[in-house]
Amino acid sequence: MDLVGVTQITVPRTRGDVVLSAGVRPLGGGSWLFSEQQPEVTGLVDLMALGWEPVVETPDTLTIAATCLIRELTEIPLRPEWPAQELVRLCADSLLMSFKIWNMATVGGNVCTALPAGAMTSLLAGLDAVAVIWDAEGGERRAAVAEFVTGVRTTAMGPEEFLRSIEIPVKSLEARVAFRRIALSNLGRSGTLVIGRQDADGAVVVTVTASTPAPVQLRFDGVPTAAELAHALDGIDVWYDDPHGAPDWREAVSRLYAEQIRVELSAGGAA
Ligand SMILES: Cc1cc2nc3c(=O)[nH]c(=O)nc-3n(C[C@H](O)[C@H](O)[C@H](O)COP(=O)(O)OP(=O)(O)OC[C@H]3O[C@@H](n4cnc5c(N)ncnc54)[C@H](O)[C@@H]3O)c2cc1C
């Protein structure tokens, strides 16, 4: 779709060229930006031109550039020592993706779009990944992805900030995980997506997305009892309501899946 309000597209050479405002927005793959009218957008800054390395590995962290394509993330060869890597494909397949989105959409664009059903948000929140946020002035700060997405189409970024990368702790990739997801129709947008993760120290985190406006994480020192898990779920006070699922249905399936995940993790089974 033509964005008729856009009068300027900047092709930056350095981060200093990424000068943003309420009307001048970062451009990732463009699959969301060009999918509907954006009356408030007057300019775009094409982050793809910065040529960030899509994936950089250190002993403790797998760093994903915001401009890494979702497809590229799925192409990282599977490693037996990273059982949680399986979540990458499961979450990527949770997107209602056309050929165009599969080949254009970026990991950062998905997170920054801040849809409750943002599948990369589900993945990265479930792995306790950290968002690295930049501004043009050289500022850098970090926020847990689970807190970076603050609500429906809202993030913790200010208008002059942009997402540089996302850091996945290697210890999260080494964790045991369990995954459940449902949509009202076969290829529909997620109604709920629940990820359970048990780290090497036994700690368990259950991350609920798609059924809530923003990610919700429930943390336990070990595998909780059914009652402890149910009590923690009682603390979720808002269940999302849109054409992809009614709140009572989303709550019911989220509770069911969280309990299934609890049983799976307590049985020591694979994801
Ligand atoms: C028909 C359709 C169905 C969809 N269904 C789903 C679905 O079921 N689940 C799902 O998760 N998504 C869904 N999406 C959204 C899809 O995930 C997005 O189109 C895609 O992930 C956005 O990535 P992009 O790189 O193309 O972002 P863009 O379109 O380039 O940008 C999206 C938004 O993020 C901002 N942005 C991009 N990169 C950055 C950055 N580095 N820093 C700060 N802000 C940034 C842009 O300014 C813009 O506001 C759907 C989209 C369409 C068109």
The ligand as an SDF file (V2000), in Angstrom:
LIG
                    3D

 53 58  0  0  0  0  0  0  0  0999 V2000
   -1.8930   -9.9600    6.9880 C   0  0  0  0  0  0  0  0  0  0  0  0
   -0.9520   -9.9360    8.1650 C   0  0  0  0  0  0  0  0  0  0  0  0
   -1.1100  -10.8750    9.1860 C   0  0  0  0  0  0  0  0  0  0  0  0
   -0.2470  -10.8700   10.2910 C   0  0  0  0  0  0  0  0  0  0  0  0
   -0.4130  -11.7960   11.3050 N   0  0  0  0  0  0  0  0  0  0  0  0
    0.4700  -11.8240   12.3090 C   0  0  0  0  0  0  0  0  0  0  0  0
    0.3970  -12.7990   13.3660 C   0  0  0  0  0  0  0  0  0  0  0  0
   -0.4970  -13.6340   13.3990 O   0  0  0  0  0  0  0  0  0  0  0  0
    1.3270  -12.7730   14.3430 N   0  0  0  0  0  0  0  0  0  0  0  0
    2.3270  -11.8650   14.3330 C   0  0  0  0  0  0  0  0  0  0  0  0
    3.1740  -11.8880   15.2000 O   0  0  0  0  0  0  0  0  0  0  0  0
    2.3780  -10.9270   13.3900 N   0  0  0  0  0  0  0  0  0  0  0  0
    1.4890  -10.8930   12.3880 C   0  0  0  0  0  0  0  0  0  0  0  0
    1.5840   -9.9250   11.4360 N   0  0  0  0  0  0  0  0  0  0  0  0
    2.5320   -8.8780   11.5860 C   0  0  0  0  0  0  0  0  0  0  0  0
    3.8640   -9.3090   11.1090 C   0  0  0  0  0  0  0  0  0  0  0  0
    4.4240   -9.9820   12.1580 O   0  0  0  0  0  0  0  0  0  0  0  0
    4.5810   -8.0950   10.8140 C   0  0  0  0  0  0  0  0  0  0  0  0
    4.1580   -7.7020    9.5130 O   0  0  0  0  0  0  0  0  0  0  0  0
    6.0760   -8.2550   10.8470 C   0  0  0  0  0  0  0  0  0  0  0  0
    6.5280   -9.0170   11.9050 O   0  0  0  0  0  0  0  0  0  0  0  0
    6.6830   -6.8910   10.9580 C   0  0  0  0  0  0  0  0  0  0  0  0
    8.0540   -6.9850   10.6580 O   0  0  0  0  0  0  0  0  0  0  0  0
    8.7040   -5.9800    9.6360 P   0  0  0  0  0  0  0  0  0  0  0  0
   10.1680   -6.1730    9.7460 O   0  0  0  0  0  0  0  0  0  0  0  0
    8.1200   -6.1200    8.2970 O   0  0  0  0  0  0  0  0  0  0  0  0
    8.3090   -4.5980   10.3230 O   0  0  0  0  0  0  0  0  0  0  0  0
    7.8920   -3.2140    9.6560 P   0  0  0  0  0  0  0  0  0  0  0  0
    6.6130   -3.3490    8.9040 O   0  0  0  0  0  0  0  0  0  0  0  0
    9.0480   -2.6430    8.9510 O   0  0  0  0  0  0  0  0  0  0  0  0
    7.6580   -2.3610   10.9880 O   0  0  0  0  0  0  0  0  0  0  0  0
    6.6440   -2.7080   11.8950 C   0  0  0  0  0  0  0  0  0  0  0  0
    6.6350   -1.6770   13.0450 C   0  0  0  0  0  0  0  0  0  0  0  0
    7.7910   -1.8350   13.8330 O   0  0  0  0  0  0  0  0  0  0  0  0
    8.5790   -0.6430   13.8040 C   0  0  0  0  0  0  0  0  0  0  0  0
    9.9560   -1.0920   13.7450 N   0  0  0  0  0  0  0  0  0  0  0  0
   10.4980   -1.9590   12.8660 C   0  0  0  0  0  0  0  0  0  0  0  0
   11.7780   -2.2140   13.1830 N   0  0  0  0  0  0  0  0  0  0  0  0
   12.0480   -1.4540   14.2870 C   0  0  0  0  0  0  0  0  0  0  0  0
   13.2050   -1.2590   15.1010 C   0  0  0  0  0  0  0  0  0  0  0  0
   14.3590   -1.9310   14.8860 N   0  0  0  0  0  0  0  0  0  0  0  0
   13.1340   -0.3940   16.1270 N   0  0  0  0  0  0  0  0  0  0  0  0
   11.9820    0.2600   16.3960 C   0  0  0  0  0  0  0  0  0  0  0  0
   10.8560    0.1000   15.6920 N   0  0  0  0  0  0  0  0  0  0  0  0
   10.8910   -0.7400   14.6410 C   0  0  0  0  0  0  0  0  0  0  0  0
    8.1210    0.1290   12.6010 C   0  0  0  0  0  0  0  0  0  0  0  0
    8.3610    1.5200   12.7240 O   0  0  0  0  0  0  0  0  0  0  0  0
    6.6490   -0.2420   12.5730 C   0  0  0  0  0  0  0  0  0  0  0  0
    5.9460    0.5360   13.5190 O   0  0  0  0  0  0  0  0  0  0  0  0
    0.7570   -9.9150   10.3390 C   0  0  0  0  0  0  0  0  0  0  0  0
    0.9210   -8.9790    9.3120 C   0  0  0  0  0  0  0  0  0  0  0  0
    0.0740   -8.9680    8.2290 C   0  0  0  0  0  0  0  0  0  0  0  0
    0.2630   -7.9510    7.1400 C   0  0  0  0  0  0  0  0  0  0  0  0
  1  2  1  0
  2  3  1  0
  2 52  2  0
  3  4  2  0
  4  5  1  0
  4 50  1  0
  5  6  2  0
  6  7  1  0
  6 13  1  0
  7  8  2  0
  7  9  1  0
  9 10  1  0
 10 11  2  0
 10 12  1  0
 12 13  2  0
 13 14  1  0
 14 15  1  0
 14 50  1  0
 15 16  1  0
 16 17  1  0
 16 18  1  0
 18 19  1  0
 18 20  1  0
 20 21  1  0
 20 22  1  0
 22 23  1  0
 23 24  1  0
 24 25  2  0
 24 26  1  0
 24 27  1  0
 27 28  1  0
 28 29  2  0
 28 30  1  0
 28 31  1  0
 31 32  1  0
 32 33  1  0
 33 34  1  0
 33 48  1  0
 34 35  1  0
 35 36  1  0
 35 46  1  0
 36 37  1  0
 36 45  1  0
 37 38  2  0
 38 39  1  0
 39 40  1  0
 39 45  2  0
 40 41  1  0
 40 42  2  0
 42 43  1  0
 43 44  2  0
 44 45  1  0
 46 47  1  0
 46 48  1  0
 48 49  1  0
 50 51  2  0
 51 52  1  0
 52 53  1  0
M  END
$$$$
